[in-house]
Amino acid sequence: MRAEPDRLRFEITARDGIARTGVLHTAHGPVHTPAFIPLATKGTVRGLEAREVAGLGYEMVLGNTYHLFVSPGPERIAKAGGLHGFMGWDRALITDSGGFQVFSLAHGGVANEVKGSGRKGDHGSVVSIGEEGVRFRSYRDGASLFISPEVSMQVQTALGSDIALVFDECTPFHADRDYTARSTERTHRWLDRCLEWHEREGPARQAVFGIVQGGVHEDLRRESAEYVSAAGVDGLAIGGTLGRDKAEMREVLGMTAPMLPVDAPKHLLGIGEVDDLLAGIALGLDVFDCAVPTRLARHGVALVPDPDNRFRLDLRKSGHEGDRGPIVDGCPCPACQRHDRDYLSYLSRAEELTAVRLLCLHNLTYLQELMTHARTAIGDGAFDSYSAAVLGGAAPWST
């Protein structure tokens, strides 16, 4: 780990057992942790304008290096003043490396991988993973494209993010130990190449987070945690497969989190379920990102305090006709303050874009409230009781 206060500074402000609150000080302002980070995959948080996302209280969003590399391209974004200028976002910004898309292209995405459907590639992409990098076809026009550690860092430099993630390979859970070990070692070599390029040519104020891999294997996770922690990174992310179900995921995180330096900022990649966020906070993790709130909104699903139904309410199902109540009583989001379940159900079943916008606003508000009140609970030394209340069916703002 390195300490570069002009690049990134992490300040821990309160502790409650292992859970803690803190502030990530970035070139574009502070991020109060624990924090959920919405995805601005293609330069926008789904259906929302940048000011709306900031208005919900979010201090950082995540841009997708792979998608922005394919279209509109890093040169066009750089000419607009980086992704901040391009999308009109003046707060902190983190970019992934494109490494997760290597996994998705090679194995057909997380859902297909978990289901074992065997679908290979996305949009007919051909993936070749080698020591130098990854070669694939553009999903837009079939053009041959190549991402290496150096290309990934170059693209993230053009995007102008405050935090860049190093290029890695995210192995599937069914990969055997030998493949996972070889992949993890290659990810470490790619880490070194990312840092070498960034040291020579990267922006002075762009921080770099390393990614801990190792699959579900404790010895490989420990080896990776030690290697990445010893490198010249500004923070750490936990990536790769976390198992085939929640139980295995909790086991992998439970063994991995204690392996990381205590005072380092820690980012859990791709996790955003309500119960998983609370479990991650309890392990001392600080930052989380996931497509869950916006993906659910696209399918007419709202986050609600209902643990028996995975904290979900499907507004496209029958039974909401004539229901004049809000999605959740007391929710401060525009959907709940101005509309009822009947109307939102109608809009979603009719596939109106307004439904997606309103449900995005609701779901992102729900997670922002979850994190805001989690920070308060930690400061009060009451995180365990707060977490138990939410997991028991209480709304985040009512505890």
C-alpha positions as CSV (number, residue, x, y, z in Angstrom):
1,M,0.0,0.0,0.0
2,R,1.1,3.6,-0.6
3,A,0.1,6.8,1.0
4,E,-0.5,9.6,-1.6
5,P,-2.7,12.2,0.1
6,D,-2.9,14.3,-3.1
7,R,-4.2,11.2,-4.9
8,L,-6.4,9.7,-2.3
9,R,-6.8,9.8,1.5
10,F,-8.9,7.5,3.6
11,E,-9.9,8.7,7.0
12,I,-11.7,6.3,9.4
13,T,-14.1,8.3,11.5
14,A,-15.8,5.8,13.8
15,R,-15.7,2.1,14.6
16,D,-18.4,-0.3,16.0
17,G,-16.6,-3.6,16.3
18,I,-15.2,-4.3,12.8
19,A,-17.8,-2.1,11.1
20,R,-16.5,1.4,10.5
21,T,-17.4,4.7,9.0
22,G,-14.9,6.8,7.0
23,V,-14.3,9.4,4.3
24,L,-12.6,8.8,1.0
25,H,-11.0,12.1,0.0
26,T,-10.7,12.2,-3.8
27,A,-9.8,14.8,-6.3
28,H,-13.5,15.5,-6.9
29,G,-14.6,15.6,-3.3
30,P,-15.4,13.3,-0.3
31,V,-17.2,10.0,-0.3
32,H,-18.6,9.1,3.1
33,T,-18.4,5.3,3.8
34,P,-19.8,2.8,4.0
35,A,-21.2,3.8,0.6
36,F,-23.1,2.1,-2.2
37,I,-21.9,3.3,-5.7
38,P,-24.5,3.3,-8.5
39,L,-23.3,2.1,-11.9
40,A,-23.0,4.7,-14.7
41,T,-22.2,1.9,-17.1
42,K,-22.4,3.8,-20.4
43,G,-21.9,7.3,-19.0
44,T,-25.3,7.5,-17.2
45,V,-27.1,6.0,-14.3
46,R,-30.0,4.2,-15.9
47,G,-32.7,6.7,-16.8
48,L,-31.4,9.5,-14.6
49,E,-29.6,12.8,-15.1
50,A,-26.4,13.4,-13.2
51,R,-28.0,16.1,-11.0
52,E,-30.8,13.7,-10.0
53,V,-28.2,11.1,-8.8
54,A,-26.3,13.8,-6.8
55,G,-29.7,15.0,-5.4
56,L,-30.3,11.5,-3.9
57,G,-27.1,12.0,-1.9
58,Y,-24.7,9.9,-4.0
59,E,-21.1,11.1,-4.0
60,M,-19.5,8.7,-6.4
61,V,-20.6,6.7,-9.5
62,L,-18.9,3.9,-11.4
63,G,-18.1,4.1,-15.2
64,N,-17.6,0.9,-17.2
65,T,-14.3,0.9,-19.0
66,Y,-15.2,-1.9,-21.4
67,H,-18.5,-0.4,-22.6
68,L,-17.0,3.1,-22.9
69,F,-14.0,1.7,-24.7
70,V,-16.3,0.1,-27.3
71,S,-18.5,3.2,-27.6
72,P,-18.2,6.1,-27.8
73,G,-14.5,5.6,-27.3
74,P,-12.0,7.1,-24.9
75,E,-10.8,9.8,-27.4
76,R,-14.3,11.3,-27.7
77,I,-14.8,11.3,-23.9
78,A,-11.3,12.8,-23.3
79,K,-12.2,15.7,-25.6
80,A,-15.3,16.4,-23.5
81,G,-13.2,16.8,-20.4
82,G,-13.2,13.2,-19.4
83,L,-16.2,11.3,-18.1
84,H,-16.9,14.0,-15.6
85,G,-17.4,16.6,-18.3
86,F,-19.0,14.1,-20.8
87,M,-21.9,13.1,-18.4
88,G,-22.0,16.3,-16.4
89,W,-21.0,14.7,-13.1
90,D,-18.8,16.9,-10.8
91,R,-18.4,14.4,-7.9
92,A,-16.1,11.4,-7.4
93,L,-15.9,8.8,-10.1
94,I,-14.5,5.3,-10.1
95,T,-13.9,3.2,-13.3
96,D,-13.6,-0.6,-13.5
97,S,-10.9,-2.1,-15.6
98,G,-12.9,-4.2,-18.1
99,G,-11.7,-7.3,-16.4
100,F,-15.2,-8.4,-15.3
101,Q,-16.3,-8.1,-18.9
102,V,-13.6,-10.7,-19.8
103,F,-15.5,-13.1,-17.5
104,S,-18.8,-12.1,-19.0
105,L,-17.7,-12.5,-22.6
106,A,-16.0,-15.8,-22.0
107,H,-18.7,-17.4,-19.9
108,G,-21.9,-15.7,-21.0
109,G,-22.4,-13.5,-17.9
110,V,-23.0,-14.2,-14.2
111,A,-26.5,-15.5,-14.6
112,N,-25.6,-17.9,-17.3
113,E,-22.5,-19.0,-15.4
114,V,-24.4,-19.7,-12.2
115,K,-27.2,-21.5,-14.1
116,G,-24.7,-23.5,-16.0
117,S,-26.3,-22.8,-19.4
118,G,-23.0,-23.0,-21.1
119,R,-23.6,-19.9,-23.4
120,K,-20.3,-18.7,-24.6
121,G,-19.7,-15.1,-25.5
122,D,-21.9,-12.1,-25.8
123,H,-23.3,-10.8,-29.1
124,G,-21.1,-13.4,-30.9
125,S,-17.9,-12.1,-29.3
126,V,-14.8,-14.3,-29.6
127,V,-12.7,-14.1,-26.6
128,S,-9.0,-15.0,-26.5
129,I,-7.3,-14.6,-23.1
130,G,-3.5,-14.6,-23.2
131,E,-0.6,-13.2,-21.3
132,E,-0.6,-9.9,-23.2
133,G,-4.3,-9.3,-22.7
134,V,-7.7,-10.1,-24.1
135,R,-8.9,-10.0,-27.7
136,F,-12.6,-9.8,-28.6
137,R,-15.1,-8.6,-31.1
138,S,-17.1,-5.4,-30.6
139,Y,-20.7,-6.1,-29.9
140,R,-21.6,-3.0,-32.0
141,D,-19.9,-3.8,-35.3
142,G,-17.9,-7.0,-34.9
143,A,-14.6,-5.1,-35.1
144,S,-11.6,-6.8,-33.4
145,L,-10.6,-5.1,-30.2
146,F,-7.9,-5.7,-27.6
147,I,-7.6,-4.8,-24.0
148,S,-4.3,-5.3,-22.0
149,P,-3.3,-3.9,-18.7
150,E,-1.7,-1.0,-20.4
151,V,-4.7,-0.3,-22.7
152,S,-7.1,-0.5,-19.7
153,M,-5.1,2.1,-17.8
154,Q,-4.8,4.3,-20.8
155,V,-8.6,4.2,-21.3
156,Q,-9.2,5.0,-17.6
157,T,-6.7,7.9,-17.9
158,A,-8.8,9.2,-20.8
159,L,-11.9,8.8,-18.8
160,G,-10.3,10.9,-16.0
161,S,-11.7,8.8,-13.1
162,D,-10.6,9.6,-9.5
163,I,-10.1,5.9,-8.9
164,A,-9.0,3.4,-11.5
165,L,-9.2,-0.4,-11.0
166,V,-6.3,-2.6,-12.3
167,F,-7.0,-5.0,-15.1
168,D,-7.7,-8.5,-13.9
169,E,-9.3,-11.8,-14.9
170,C,-12.5,-12.8,-13.1
171,T,-12.6,-16.6,-13.1
172,P,-15.9,-18.5,-12.9
173,F,-16.8,-20.5,-9.8
174,H,-16.5,-23.8,-11.6
175,A,-12.9,-23.3,-12.7
176,D,-10.7,-25.8,-11.0
177,R,-8.0,-24.9,-8.5
178,D,-5.1,-25.1,-11.0
179,Y,-6.8,-22.8,-13.5
180,T,-7.7,-20.4,-10.7
181,A,-4.1,-20.4,-9.4
182,R,-2.7,-19.7,-12.9
183,S,-5.3,-17.0,-13.5
184,T,-4.5,-15.3,-10.1
185,E,-0.8,-15.3,-10.8
186,R,-1.5,-13.7,-14.2
187,T,-3.7,-11.1,-12.5
188,H,-0.7,-10.3,-10.3
189,R,1.5,-9.9,-13.3
190,W,-1.1,-7.7,-14.9
191,L,-1.3,-5.6,-11.7
192,D,2.4,-4.9,-11.9
193,R,2.1,-3.9,-15.6
194,C,-0.9,-1.6,-14.7
195,L,1.1,0.1,-11.9
196,E,4.2,0.4,-14.1
197,W,2.2,2.1,-16.9
198,H,0.4,4.4,-14.4
199,E,3.6,5.4,-12.7
200,R,5.0,6.6,-16.0
201,E,1.9,8.0,-17.8
202,G,-1.1,8.1,-15.4
203,P,-2.6,11.3,-14.0
204,A,-1.0,12.4,-10.8
205,R,-4.3,12.7,-9.0
206,Q,-5.8,9.4,-10.1
207,A,-5.7,6.7,-7.4
208,V,-5.4,3.0,-8.3
209,F,-7.0,0.1,-6.5
210,G,-5.7,-3.4,-6.8
211,I,-8.1,-6.4,-7.0
212,V,-7.8,-9.5,-4.8
213,Q,-8.6,-12.7,-6.6
214,G,-8.2,-16.4,-5.7
215,G,-11.7,-17.8,-6.2
216,V,-13.1,-19.8,-3.3
217,H,-9.7,-21.1,-2.2
218,E,-8.4,-19.7,1.1
219,D,-4.7,-20.2,0.3
220,L,-5.1,-18.5,-3.1
221,R,-7.1,-15.6,-1.5
222,R,-4.4,-15.2,1.1
223,E,-1.6,-15.2,-1.4
224,S,-3.5,-12.7,-3.5
225,A,-4.3,-10.4,-0.6
226,E,-0.6,-10.4,0.5
227,Y,0.6,-9.7,-3.1
228,V,-1.8,-6.9,-3.8
229,S,-1.5,-5.3,-0.4
230,A,2.3,-5.2,-0.8
231,A,2.0,-3.4,-4.2
232,G,1.9,0.3,-4.8
233,V,-1.9,0.6,-4.7
234,D,-4.1,3.2,-3.0
235,G,-6.8,0.8,-2.0
236,L,-8.1,-2.8,-2.3
237,A,-11.0,-4.4,-4.0
238,I,-12.3,-7.9,-3.6
239,G,-13.2,-9.4,-6.9
240,G,-13.6,-12.7,-8.7
241,T,-16.0,-15.5,-8.0
242,L,-17.4,-15.5,-4.5
243,G,-19.0,-18.9,-4.8
244,R,-22.2,-20.5,-6.2
245,D,-24.6,-19.1,-3.5
246,K,-25.0,-16.7,-0.7
247,A,-23.7,-19.1,1.9
248,E,-20.5,-19.7,0.0
249,M,-20.1,-16.0,-0.7
250,R,-20.3,-15.2,3.0
251,E,-17.7,-17.8,3.7
252,V,-15.3,-16.5,1.1
253,L,-15.8,-12.9,2.2
254,G,-15.5,-13.9,5.9
255,M,-12.1,-15.4,5.2
256,T,-10.9,-12.7,2.8
257,A,-11.7,-9.5,4.6
258,P,-9.5,-10.2,7.6
259,M,-6.5,-10.8,5.3
260,L,-6.5,-7.2,4.1
261,P,-4.7,-4.3,5.9
262,V,-7.0,-2.9,8.5
263,D,-6.8,0.8,7.7
264,A,-6.9,0.4,3.9
265,P,-10.1,1.4,1.9
266,K,-11.8,-1.8,0.8
267,H,-14.2,-2.1,-2.2
268,L,-16.4,-5.1,-2.7
269,L,-17.1,-5.5,-6.4
270,G,-20.5,-6.3,-7.8
271,I,-22.5,-6.8,-4.6
272,G,-25.6,-4.9,-3.9
273,E,-28.4,-7.0,-2.2
274,V,-29.7,-5.4,1.0
275,D,-28.6,-8.4,3.2
276,D,-25.2,-8.7,1.5
277,L,-24.5,-5.0,2.0
278,L,-25.2,-5.3,5.7
279,A,-23.0,-8.4,5.9
280,G,-20.2,-6.6,4.1
281,I,-20.3,-3.6,6.4
282,A,-20.1,-5.9,9.4
283,L,-16.9,-7.3,7.9
284,G,-15.3,-3.8,7.7
285,L,-15.8,-3.2,4.0
286,D,-16.3,0.4,2.9
287,V,-17.5,0.6,-0.7
288,F,-19.9,-1.5,-2.8
289,D,-21.2,-1.3,-6.4
290,C,-23.8,-3.3,-8.2
291,A,-26.4,-3.1,-11.0
292,V,-29.1,-4.5,-8.7
293,P,-31.2,-1.3,-8.0
294,T,-31.3,-0.2,-11.7
295,R,-31.7,-3.7,-13.1
296,L,-34.6,-4.4,-10.8
297,A,-36.2,-1.1,-11.8
298,R,-36.1,-2.1,-15.5
299,H,-38.1,-5.2,-14.7
300,G,-40.7,-3.4,-12.5
301,V,-39.3,-4.5,-9.2
302,A,-38.9,-2.2,-6.2
303,L,-36.8,-2.6,-3.0
304,V,-39.0,-3.0,0.1
305,P,-38.5,-4.1,3.7
306,D,-39.6,-7.7,3.0
307,P,-36.8,-10.1,3.8
308,D,-39.0,-13.1,3.0
309,N,-39.2,-12.0,-0.6
310,R,-35.5,-10.9,-0.9
311,F,-36.5,-7.3,-0.2
312,R,-38.4,-7.2,-3.5
313,L,-41.8,-6.1,-4.6
314,D,-42.8,-7.1,-8.2
315,L,-45.1,-4.4,-9.5
316,R,-45.7,-6.2,-12.7
317,K,-47.5,-9.0,-10.9
318,S,-51.3,-8.7,-10.4
319,G,-52.7,-7.5,-7.1
320,H,-51.8,-3.8,-7.2
321,E,-54.8,-2.6,-9.0
322,G,-56.6,0.0,-6.8
323,D,-53.7,0.1,-4.3
324,R,-53.4,3.7,-3.3
325,G,-50.5,3.3,-1.0
326,P,-46.9,4.1,-1.7
327,I,-44.3,1.5,-2.5
328,V,-43.0,1.9,1.1
329,D,-44.6,4.1,3.8
330,G,-42.2,6.9,4.8
331,C,-39.9,6.5,1.8
332,P,-38.7,10.0,0.8
333,C,-38.2,9.2,-2.9
334,P,-40.4,10.9,-5.6
335,A,-42.1,7.7,-6.6
336,C,-43.4,7.1,-3.0
337,Q,-44.1,10.8,-2.3
338,R,-46.1,11.5,-5.4
339,H,-47.5,8.2,-6.7
340,D,-49.2,5.0,-5.6
341,R,-48.6,1.3,-6.3
342,D,-51.6,1.2,-8.7
343,Y,-50.1,3.8,-11.0
344,L,-46.6,2.5,-10.8
345,S,-47.8,-1.0,-11.5
346,Y,-49.8,0.2,-14.5
347,L,-46.8,2.1,-15.9
348,S,-44.4,-0.8,-15.5
349,R,-46.7,-3.4,-17.0
350,A,-47.2,-1.0,-20.0
351,E,-43.4,-0.8,-20.2
352,E,-43.5,3.0,-19.9
353,L,-40.0,4.6,-19.5
354,T,-41.5,6.7,-16.7
355,A,-41.8,3.6,-14.6
356,V,-38.1,2.8,-15.0
357,R,-37.1,6.3,-13.9
358,L,-39.4,6.3,-10.9
359,L,-38.3,2.9,-9.8
360,C,-34.7,3.7,-10.3
361,L,-35.2,6.8,-8.1
362,H,-36.9,4.6,-5.5
363,N,-34.4,1.8,-5.4
364,L,-31.4,4.1,-5.3
365,T,-33.1,6.1,-2.5
366,Y,-33.7,2.9,-0.6
367,L,-30.0,1.9,-0.7
368,Q,-28.8,5.4,0.0
369,E,-31.1,5.5,3.1
370,L,-29.7,2.0,4.1
371,M,-26.1,3.4,4.0
372,T,-26.9,6.7,5.6
373,H,-28.6,5.1,8.6
374,A,-25.9,2.4,8.8
375,R,-23.3,5.1,9.2
376,T,-25.4,6.8,11.9
377,A,-25.8,3.4,13.7
378,I,-22.1,2.7,13.6
379,G,-21.4,6.2,15.0
380,D,-23.9,5.4,17.8
381,G,-22.3,2.0,18.5
382,A,-25.6,0.3,17.4
383,F,-24.8,-1.3,14.0
384,D,-25.7,-4.8,15.1
385,S,-29.2,-3.8,16.3
386,Y,-29.7,-1.6,13.2
387,S,-28.7,-4.5,10.9
388,A,-31.0,-6.9,12.8
389,A,-33.9,-4.6,12.5
390,V,-33.5,-4.2,8.8
391,L,-33.0,-7.9,8.2
392,G,-36.2,-8.4,10.3
393,G,-38.3,-6.2,8.0
394,A,-37.8,-2.6,9.2
395,A,-37.4,0.1,6.7
396,P,-33.9,1.7,6.8
397,W,-35.2,5.1,7.8
398,S,-37.5,3.7,10.6
399,T,-34.9,2.2,12.9
